[in-house]
């Protein structure tokens, strides 16, 4: 039976909201598992066929479900600290948020990588190995396993390799040639004009909330709602452009995160405000007016989310322009 | 795309000559092996021919069904030669090997629906009992290749039963209230 094959988990696990990945060690092969919530896809690499493992350092701005849980814990801590009598409680919470965001940026920009596995007929990325310390652990585990099957390389192997290439024999594009298709450009992480627009609307929404919090005025909520609609519209535009022309996966992720966050903020705000108002009306046995904007706490949370996502998008744009200095850094 | 420069392997950490990224590469002896070239020979008169390619000379017989196979059709499998049909049908010991490329995670489906329906809570009237029934029906369905336990099914059943109990309590409360005239 299939279940008889026992697997040992290898270091690294990509935990996404929809997609995830992990790598497992079987008796004579590596098993790459790509999971899509209700479905798993498997790819096997026989230990005897693995030609090389390459780890390339590069920024990876991935928001894992673990990071999301940390964000939720921070939100709970913020609510507790701001409502308790701890002196400067909310200041402490915001300082903590800053530390968390800076740590995430540092790890994503400096301590990240891609790991590729080469056989004679394939060159595949292992999505579960995307942090450098995980990659080192991964290599430490699989190197002896592969060596045990294939033996060690003898001296002078570089000469023996001669002109033979490692990996599948696919012709390289001519040096300096531009990618032909939008999909190829997307593979390189090139941002589309809609990506710039999304980052701009996110930052504008976040900054408007900040302005309205410090200097409240009458029509602030109208502009705030219009900006929220703009964020939703541009995020949908990014997804449509991704479907039609190809947008980098990171910016697609940002659009999905923006849509999810806006939906959650709206739904949770209306639900909580409605529930609290309902409870108060039941206790006081009289009708009460309900303010569905949620007050300053809701505005602060919305400000934090939109500013956070906007800064993430900005860093992705800056990182891309640093990686490709010769390329134009903005839309025409 | 092949590795850009095999000089990468000479050092522990080096810079790629194409993109400038820092790389760490481990090369293994398989890189020195060249792929075997399949050379199909035409079967002469009186020679055994391949079952699927009658014009080609047979080089072996399938370990399971005994059909003759040419070099193209011979599949090396656990140290034995098999024909493609037997491998595809997962006959005999081929069934022992796991060749599946995907699986549906019924345990995740059973667990996620009652949890997701909590967001729109009236749906729990359906998803609660649904999760219990679905978990029982799919209990024996194969799990993920790498998961060993059915705790998701157990959790789905417990959550489903809790939701059913909640609805029964609510129904009982409403009936009692209706009978006592809301007092």
Interface residues (C-beta under 8 A of the other chain):
Chain A: X1 X2 X3 X4 X5 X7 X9 X22 X24 X31 X33 X35 X37 X38 X39 X40 X41 X42 X43 X48 X49 X50 X51 X52 X53 X54 X55 X56 X57 X58 X118 X119 X120 X121 X123 X135 X139 X143 X146 X147 X150 X151 X152 X153 X157 X158 X160 X161 X164 X165 X166 X167 X168 X169 X170 X172 X267
Chain B: X1 X2 X3 X6 X8 X9 X10 X16 X19 X21 X22 X23 X24 X25 X26 X27 X28 X29 X30 X31 X32 X33 X34 X35 X95 X96 X98 X100 X101 X102 X103 X104 X105 X108 X109 X112 X119 X142 X143 X144 X145 X146
